[in-house]
């Protein structure tokens, strides 16, 4: 299990991307958050087990019907300490 930080590029703001992704991740019982960034990208921070990484990434790629994901960059966060019981949208 690792904590990851993802930055999603593309048409991902004002197209229900956060809502669609957060609902899908809640259903799969992931822990973390999603939020818009001021540069037009979306940040996702989540706790992911190794065998669930591909599922998680596919949810980010799928997004919402109106979104278009151009690229996803990610990194492992080694010293992450987040206090969340589930998955949430941050504003």
Buried (B, 14 or more C-beta within 10 A) or exposed (E): EEBBBBBBBBBBBEBBBBEBBBBBBBEEEBBBBBEBEEEEBBBBBBBBEEEBEEBBBEBBEBBBEEBEBEEBEBEEBEEBEEEBEEBBBEE
